[in-house]
Amino acid sequence: FNKAFQLTAARLSGQTNEELGKQLGKMVGFGLADSSVTLGLIKANLKGLKNEKGFVNKLGNNKVAQLYEAEDYIFKVMHFEKSLKMLKKAFPNRSIDDLEKMAAQRTRDLMPNYQLVPKAFKAARLSPIGDFIAFPAEMARISKNLVKYSLDDLFSNNPTLQRAAKVRIAGLTSVALIPDIMESVSADIFNIRAEQQEALKQTDVPFYKGSPKV
């Protein structure tokens, strides 16, 4: 978090040193900076407006927009640094340049990135529902990649990658069980019997029927 915070603060303030400047340059080169899906859509929509006196550009690049982007950027830097640390243990003989490229690839593959939204979805922003398509498309992409990386790492012959995959799968399993655990605990608190729980699951709009209820 410390390095991610330093880089983000340097971007926002415009005050940096040689080391931070090089790190910022790497993040831009790796496609991890200025890649917020939501802000990317906003900027793209603003470009469609008449840009007299540069007002639209200022609106899309002011301090509020930069602060919004920073929230996305800080998590991507954290993901990159954590991936790099793991890959250094997994491949101690690889060069730092190769490891950084691998860490950046993982970060792009496992976090939403406006640069990777398919062109068709970007073009669809002109339709009434266009802005709502890009983010679900990215969530589908990273969900698929999450499964792919987990399986690839789990069945690799590398103990470090296997350990990381097990932690990742355990986290996914835990998150998936949370709704059922919350339903069970809340039912116990209010003395709701199993048959009552099943009846409650059916008294809802069709797309919520059968889902866990708190």
Secondary structure, DSSP 4 states (H G I P E B T S, - for coil): -HHHHHHHHHHHH----HHHHHHHHHHHHTT-SS--HHHHHHHHHHHTS--GGGHHHHHHSSHHHHHHHHHHHHHHHHHHHHHHHHHHHH-TTS-HHHHHHHHHHHHHHHS--GGGS-HHHHHGGGSTTGGGTHHHHHHHHHHHHHHHHHHHHHTSS-HHHHHHHHHHHHHHHHHHHHHHHHHHHHHHHTT--HHHHHHHHHSS-GGGTTS---
